[in-house]
Amino acid sequence: MKNHHSLRAEAAETAIAVEEAPAVNGLVFLTAGLGALLSALMLFLGAGDPATISAPVFFLTPLLPAICAALLWLPLSFTKGTEARRQSISAAGVLVIVGAMFFFVEWSARFELSLFFALMLFAWGSRLKHTPLKCAALPYLVAAIALRVFDFPGEAFVLLALGVATIGWVVSVRRRASTQ
């Protein structure tokens, strides 16, 4: 049973988490959008065609999830460890490990990367109780399934559109917040 001191401490941590959640949420959106743009770039560079792929693209493509999770983890790990940041740091560490596992499981950029960014958005949305993050995971999940099931030839364009839309959403929210 919790005493009143621990309840007050939890309430204070929750208040701090709510206060800093918009910055963390924006960082998650930007990282997922950047990951989608980078995966589209890798597909444009030939990651989808094993006959013409170069060695750097061959090794970088499946490492993109781990790189993007690390990009998210780095700025959070060097800040004061309040609640939202603590939760995000541990989640980013787990996603770095999951991203590294993708490197060894499959060399296909389109399915795993879309699925990874859907997982990233949904995990943070659930952890930080931010519905727009959870909803943003849906297009990535649909893209991952559609690209694999229908073998759609324009996967780079789909990932490019998802990346631009994800980053554009953050920019529009920040502009709206700054004008108010």
Backbone bond lengths (Angstrom), bond angles and torsions (degrees), N, CA, C in turn:
res aa  C-N    CA-C-N  psi(-1)  N-CA   C-N-CA  omega(-1)  CA-C   N-CA-C  phi
1 M - - - 1.444 - - 1.531 108.39 -
2 K 1.290 114.94 137.81 1.465 120.20 -177.42 1.525 110.63 -88.31
3 N 1.315 114.93 140.66 1.457 118.71 176.32 1.526 109.76 -90.46
4 H 1.305 116.65 174.99 1.464 120.46 -175.50 1.529 112.09 -67.69
5 H 1.340 118.13 -26.02 1.466 120.27 178.51 1.530 111.22 -69.13
6 S 1.333 116.23 -43.24 1.467 118.29 179.60 1.524 111.10 -70.51
7 L 1.331 117.47 -32.42 1.464 120.00 176.45 1.524 111.01 -65.92
8 R 1.333 117.09 -40.03 1.468 120.50 177.13 1.525 110.96 -65.18
9 A 1.320 116.62 -40.97 1.467 120.27 179.31 1.526 110.69 -63.63
10 E 1.340 117.02 -41.99 1.466 120.39 177.61 1.524 110.82 -64.44
11 A 1.317 117.40 -40.03 1.465 120.83 178.60 1.523 110.58 -63.84
12 A 1.321 116.95 -39.75 1.468 120.44 178.50 1.524 110.78 -66.51
13 E 1.346 117.18 -41.95 1.465 120.26 177.88 1.520 110.81 -63.72
14 T 1.332 116.91 -40.31 1.461 120.87 178.50 1.521 110.57 -63.82
15 A 1.320 117.80 -41.47 1.469 121.12 178.61 1.527 110.76 -62.84
16 I 1.327 116.62 -41.29 1.467 120.19 178.00 1.522 110.09 -66.34
17 A 1.340 116.71 -41.45 1.463 120.64 179.56 1.523 111.01 -61.82
18 V 1.327 116.84 -41.58 1.465 120.61 178.69 1.524 110.35 -64.81
19 E 1.323 116.57 -37.57 1.460 121.27 -179.08 1.529 112.15 -66.97
20 E 1.319 117.14 -39.86 1.465 119.24 -176.65 1.525 113.19 -97.02
21 A 1.333 118.15 -4.49 1.459 121.35 -178.66 1.529 113.77 -58.33
22 P 1.345 120.78 -40.43 1.469 118.42 179.62 1.526 113.65 -58.23
23 A 1.322 117.56 -38.66 1.467 119.89 178.73 1.520 110.92 -67.08
24 V 1.327 116.67 -41.80 1.467 120.56 179.18 1.522 109.82 -67.11
25 N 1.342 117.54 -43.20 1.462 121.08 179.57 1.520 111.10 -61.25
26 G 1.326 116.62 -42.64 1.463 119.94 177.61 1.512 111.99 -61.80
27 L 1.319 116.62 -39.21 1.463 121.02 178.49 1.526 111.11 -65.37
28 V 1.330 117.48 -38.77 1.467 121.19 177.63 1.522 110.00 -64.29
29 F 1.338 117.09 -46.07 1.463 120.65 177.87 1.527 110.99 -59.15
30 L 1.329 116.63 -47.19 1.463 120.08 -178.91 1.522 111.81 -62.39
31 T 1.321 117.74 -40.33 1.456 120.96 -179.76 1.522 111.24 -67.04
32 A 1.325 117.46 -43.34 1.462 120.31 178.37 1.527 110.81 -64.88
33 G 1.330 117.19 -41.78 1.464 120.29 177.37 1.515 112.03 -63.52
34 L 1.329 116.46 -42.65 1.460 120.68 177.41 1.523 110.70 -62.44
35 G 1.324 116.66 -40.76 1.464 120.36 177.87 1.519 112.12 -62.05
36 A 1.328 116.82 -41.70 1.465 119.84 177.71 1.525 110.77 -64.67
37 L 1.340 117.16 -41.22 1.468 120.14 177.68 1.525 111.39 -64.29
38 L 1.327 117.14 -41.73 1.466 120.33 178.82 1.524 111.73 -66.40
39 S 1.331 117.03 -39.08 1.459 118.67 178.39 1.524 110.94 -67.76
40 A 1.338 117.15 -35.66 1.468 119.58 174.45 1.524 110.45 -63.40
41 L 1.328 116.75 -42.10 1.461 120.63 177.18 1.524 111.19 -59.69
42 M 1.327 116.71 -43.28 1.467 120.38 178.66 1.522 110.94 -62.16
43 L 1.329 116.79 -39.24 1.463 119.47 177.64 1.523 111.02 -66.84
44 F 1.327 116.89 -38.90 1.468 119.57 176.43 1.526 111.36 -64.88
45 L 1.337 117.05 -30.61 1.465 121.33 179.64 1.525 112.78 -81.48
46 G 1.323 117.40 -0.96 1.455 119.80 174.04 1.505 116.25 110.21
47 A 1.318 119.04 14.48 1.461 120.11 -179.46 1.522 111.81 -66.09
48 G 1.319 117.85 -23.17 1.460 120.98 -179.89 1.512 113.67 -83.29
49 D 1.331 118.46 -9.16 1.461 122.31 -177.86 1.525 109.43 -121.51
50 P 1.338 117.56 101.29 1.465 120.09 -176.13 1.528 114.04 -61.24
51 A 1.326 118.10 -22.85 1.467 120.43 -177.62 1.525 112.11 -73.52
52 T 1.329 117.87 -29.88 1.468 120.21 -174.86 1.523 113.60 -113.56
53 I 1.307 117.49 9.21 1.465 120.32 -174.71 1.532 110.86 -77.13
54 S 1.321 115.61 141.16 1.466 120.10 176.25 1.529 109.07 -89.43
55 A 1.313 117.07 162.18 1.469 121.21 -177.80 1.531 112.65 -61.51
56 P 1.360 120.13 -45.72 1.475 118.29 179.23 1.530 113.10 -60.66
57 V 1.329 116.72 -41.05 1.468 120.10 178.91 1.528 109.46 -66.86
58 F 1.332 116.52 -39.01 1.464 121.83 179.94 1.526 111.13 -59.05
59 F 1.325 117.30 -40.95 1.463 120.65 -178.11 1.528 112.95 -87.39
60 L 1.327 118.62 -31.26 1.468 120.89 -177.77 1.525 113.41 -75.69
61 T 1.328 117.26 -35.62 1.457 120.26 -174.12 1.525 112.83 -56.96
62 P 1.325 119.99 -52.93 1.468 117.75 -179.81 1.527 113.98 -73.70
63 L 1.335 117.50 -11.27 1.464 120.19 177.74 1.526 112.94 -88.65
64 L 1.336 117.98 -7.64 1.466 120.84 -178.01 1.529 113.91 -55.71
65 P 1.345 120.03 -41.77 1.470 117.59 177.76 1.522 112.93 -58.84
66 A 1.315 117.03 -44.04 1.470 119.88 179.97 1.526 110.92 -66.20
67 I 1.326 117.04 -38.30 1.469 121.12 179.17 1.528 110.03 -64.08
68 C 1.346 117.27 -44.93 1.468 120.73 -178.81 1.528 111.38 -67.26
69 A 1.321 117.14 -39.45 1.466 119.06 176.99 1.523 110.35 -65.30
70 A 1.324 116.83 -37.33 1.471 119.92 177.28 1.526 110.57 -66.93
71 L 1.345 116.97 -37.52 1.467 120.38 176.49 1.524 111.33 -62.48
72 L 1.305 116.50 -32.32 1.458 121.12 177.43 1.526 110.91 -77.43
73 W 1.317 116.18 -37.44 1.463 121.19 -177.27 1.528 112.44 -71.00
74 L 1.334 117.80 -39.61 1.468 121.31 -174.16 1.527 114.29 -56.84
75 P 1.347 119.93 -54.64 1.469 117.60 -178.43 1.526 113.10 -65.69
76 L 1.333 116.66 -28.94 1.463 119.19 179.89 1.521 112.05 -76.16
77 S 1.322 116.82 -30.22 1.466 119.19 -175.77 1.520 112.89 -75.43
78 F 1.328 117.70 -18.91 1.460 120.57 -178.74 1.524 113.24 -101.55
79 T 1.330 117.05 16.50 1.458 121.05 178.17 1.524 109.17 -112.87
80 K 1.299 115.16 170.82 1.465 120.36 179.48 1.528 109.18 -59.44
81 G 1.305 117.21 135.69 1.457 122.03 -172.99 1.505 115.25 -81.97
82 T 1.321 118.68 62.89 1.455 120.33 175.00 1.523 109.14 -81.13
83 E 1.311 116.65 179.03 1.457 121.43 -166.58 1.530 114.59 -58.86
84 A 1.325 118.70 -54.36 1.466 120.20 -177.61 1.520 110.64 -62.27
85 R 1.304 116.74 -38.48 1.465 120.01 179.79 1.525 110.94 -70.65
86 R 1.325 117.55 -38.93 1.465 119.97 177.73 1.520 110.76 -61.76
87 Q 1.332 116.57 -45.66 1.461 120.60 178.72 1.520 110.32 -62.28
88 S 1.322 116.80 -41.00 1.460 121.00 -178.45 1.520 111.92 -68.83
89 I 1.321 117.31 -37.76 1.463 120.53 179.70 1.521 110.35 -63.27
90 S 1.321 117.22 -45.32 1.465 119.07 -179.91 1.523 111.04 -67.42
91 A 1.334 117.70 -38.77 1.464 120.27 178.29 1.525 110.95 -65.84
92 A 1.319 117.93 -39.94 1.464 120.73 178.54 1.519 110.86 -65.40
93 G 1.318 117.21 -38.52 1.464 119.80 176.82 1.514 111.75 -61.11
94 V 1.327 116.96 -42.34 1.464 120.89 177.20 1.525 110.21 -63.97
95 L 1.340 117.42 -41.46 1.459 119.98 -179.32 1.522 112.15 -69.07
96 V 1.324 118.93 -28.62 1.468 120.70 173.18 1.524 109.09 -63.25
97 I 1.321 116.75 -42.50 1.467 120.66 178.92 1.525 110.66 -66.09
98 V 1.342 117.39 -44.41 1.467 120.86 177.87 1.527 110.07 -61.89
99 G 1.328 117.20 -41.66 1.461 120.68 177.47 1.513 112.27 -62.19
100 A 1.325 117.15 -39.73 1.466 120.34 177.10 1.526 110.57 -65.82
101 M 1.333 117.32 -34.55 1.468 119.94 176.89 1.522 110.66 -65.94
102 F 1.338 117.77 -36.81 1.462 120.07 176.67 1.524 110.95 -58.77
103 F 1.315 116.68 -33.08 1.461 121.17 179.63 1.524 110.55 -59.54
104 F 1.328 116.85 -38.99 1.459 120.34 -176.52 1.523 113.34 -89.47
105 V 1.327 117.71 -20.15 1.459 120.42 -175.39 1.518 112.28 -80.97
106 E 1.307 117.68 -49.57 1.467 120.29 -171.93 1.518 110.07 -150.11
107 W 1.318 115.66 146.26 1.465 120.62 -179.44 1.526 111.25 -101.22
108 S 1.315 118.41 22.44 1.460 121.79 -179.00 1.519 109.58 -99.32
109 A 1.335 117.48 122.24 1.463 120.97 -175.53 1.516 112.42 -76.44
110 R 1.327 118.43 -37.94 1.454 119.21 -167.13 1.520 114.04 -69.86
111 F 1.322 118.84 -42.80 1.464 119.68 -175.49 1.521 111.37 -77.23
112 E 1.307 116.38 -51.59 1.451 119.34 -174.36 1.518 112.34 -66.93
113 L 1.310 118.03 -40.52 1.461 119.35 -177.98 1.519 111.67 -66.98
114 S 1.319 118.02 -44.32 1.464 119.70 177.28 1.523 110.24 -61.55
115 L 1.319 115.63 -43.31 1.455 119.80 -179.84 1.525 111.17 -66.33
116 F 1.326 116.83 -39.26 1.460 120.39 179.57 1.523 110.93 -63.07
117 F 1.331 117.98 -43.97 1.458 119.89 -178.68 1.528 111.06 -71.01
118 A 1.339 117.55 -30.25 1.466 120.10 171.97 1.524 109.73 -63.63
119 L 1.331 116.20 -43.51 1.463 120.93 177.56 1.523 110.93 -62.84
120 M 1.327 116.70 -42.12 1.466 121.02 -179.78 1.527 110.71 -60.44
121 L 1.327 116.79 -49.83 1.461 120.71 -178.18 1.526 111.61 -65.25
122 F 1.336 116.38 -43.75 1.463 119.22 -177.98 1.526 111.48 -68.92
123 A 1.325 117.30 -40.13 1.470 120.26 -179.28 1.522 110.97 -62.07
124 W 1.321 116.76 -45.89 1.463 118.93 179.83 1.521 111.37 -70.66
125 G 1.323 116.96 -36.59 1.459 119.39 177.07 1.514 112.05 -61.40
126 S 1.333 116.12 -39.72 1.467 120.34 178.04 1.518 111.07 -71.14
127 R 1.318 116.44 -43.66 1.470 120.78 -176.39 1.527 111.64 -67.72
128 L 1.341 116.39 -41.19 1.463 120.62 -178.02 1.528 112.85 -94.49
129 K 1.339 116.22 2.83 1.464 122.34 179.48 1.530 111.03 54.06
130 H 1.331 115.05 51.66 1.461 121.98 -179.24 1.532 107.63 -122.26
131 T 1.328 116.52 103.68 1.458 122.12 -174.02 1.525 113.67 -60.11
132 P 1.352 121.06 -40.79 1.467 118.72 179.12 1.531 113.71 -57.74
133 L 1.324 117.97 -32.56 1.465 119.69 176.36 1.519 110.61 -66.37
134 K 1.336 116.69 -42.39 1.465 119.62 179.05 1.525 110.57 -65.36
135 C 1.320 117.29 -40.39 1.468 120.82 179.61 1.525 111.75 -68.12
136 A 1.318 117.10 -33.10 1.465 120.67 179.57 1.521 111.66 -68.06
137 A 1.320 117.78 -19.65 1.464 120.82 178.24 1.521 111.63 -71.25
138 L 1.327 117.59 -25.93 1.459 121.04 -176.44 1.527 114.32 -59.21
139 P 1.346 120.13 -50.01 1.470 118.39 179.24 1.532 112.73 -60.14
140 Y 1.324 117.48 -35.32 1.463 120.39 178.03 1.527 110.77 -66.91
141 L 1.333 116.59 -40.40 1.460 120.73 178.86 1.524 110.64 -66.64
142 V 1.322 116.83 -44.84 1.466 120.91 177.90 1.527 110.17 -61.42
143 A 1.334 116.86 -41.87 1.467 120.23 178.38 1.519 111.07 -63.10
144 A 1.328 117.77 -42.19 1.467 120.88 179.93 1.520 111.09 -61.26
145 I 1.324 116.38 -44.57 1.464 120.25 -179.26 1.522 110.83 -70.12
146 A 1.335 116.78 -47.03 1.465 120.23 -177.98 1.526 111.96 -63.47
147 L 1.317 117.10 -41.19 1.462 119.47 -179.31 1.518 111.53 -65.38
148 R 1.315 117.67 -35.70 1.462 120.49 -179.15 1.526 111.17 -79.40
149 V 1.332 117.66 -44.90 1.463 121.14 -175.68 1.524 111.70 -71.08
150 F 1.338 116.60 -46.94 1.460 119.63 -175.10 1.517 113.38 -92.50
151 D 1.320 117.88 -3.00 1.464 123.34 -178.69 1.527 110.36 47.90
152 F 1.325 114.58 51.53 1.464 123.05 -178.35 1.522 109.83 -64.99
153 P 1.338 118.71 129.31 1.466 119.94 -174.90 1.529 114.87 -75.38
154 G 1.309 119.87 -16.94 1.458 121.41 -175.70 1.510 114.00 -101.74
155 E 1.338 117.38 41.95 1.460 119.98 -175.97 1.521 112.95 -61.37
156 A 1.320 117.42 -33.22 1.471 119.73 178.73 1.527 110.24 -64.25
157 F 1.326 116.80 -39.16 1.461 120.15 179.39 1.532 111.38 -68.52
158 V 1.338 116.66 -37.02 1.467 120.58 177.87 1.528 110.04 -64.25
159 L 1.336 116.70 -46.35 1.464 120.18 179.34 1.525 111.31 -66.00
160 L 1.321 116.57 -36.21 1.463 120.57 176.74 1.530 110.19 -62.42
161 A 1.328 116.52 -45.31 1.468 120.62 179.05 1.531 111.38 -64.09
162 L 1.339 117.24 -41.74 1.467 120.32 178.21 1.524 111.30 -63.85
163 G 1.322 117.15 -41.92 1.466 120.69 179.26 1.513 112.14 -63.72
164 V 1.324 116.39 -44.98 1.469 120.50 179.35 1.529 110.28 -64.52
165 A 1.329 116.91 -42.07 1.470 120.02 179.92 1.527 111.53 -65.02
166 T 1.325 117.04 -40.07 1.466 120.46 -179.25 1.525 111.33 -66.56
167 I 1.316 116.67 -46.01 1.469 120.21 178.86 1.526 110.53 -68.69
168 G 1.327 117.03 -38.83 1.463 121.23 178.27 1.516 112.59 -61.79
169 W 1.327 117.08 -35.16 1.455 120.37 178.72 1.524 110.45 -63.37
170 V 1.333 116.93 -43.25 1.471 120.76 179.71 1.520 110.40 -62.95
171 V 1.323 116.59 -44.50 1.467 120.88 -179.13 1.523 110.33 -62.50
172 S 1.337 117.44 -43.00 1.469 119.67 -179.37 1.525 111.69 -66.69
173 V 1.325 117.87 -37.76 1.469 120.83 178.36 1.523 110.27 -66.14
174 R 1.319 117.07 -41.58 1.475 120.12 179.56 1.521 111.24 -66.73
175 R 1.317 117.14 -38.09 1.475 119.70 177.57 1.515 110.63 -65.27
176 R 1.341 115.59 -43.06 1.458 119.78 178.89 1.523 110.95 -62.17
177 A 1.326 116.70 -40.63 1.468 120.74 -179.56 1.529 111.55 -69.08
178 S 1.323 117.36 -34.07 1.466 119.48 -179.06 1.527 112.41 -76.15
179 T 1.324 118.64 -24.44 1.460 120.83 179.00 1.524 112.09 -82.95
180 Q 1.313 116.96 -15.63 1.476 119.26 -178.61 1.489 111.83 -87.32
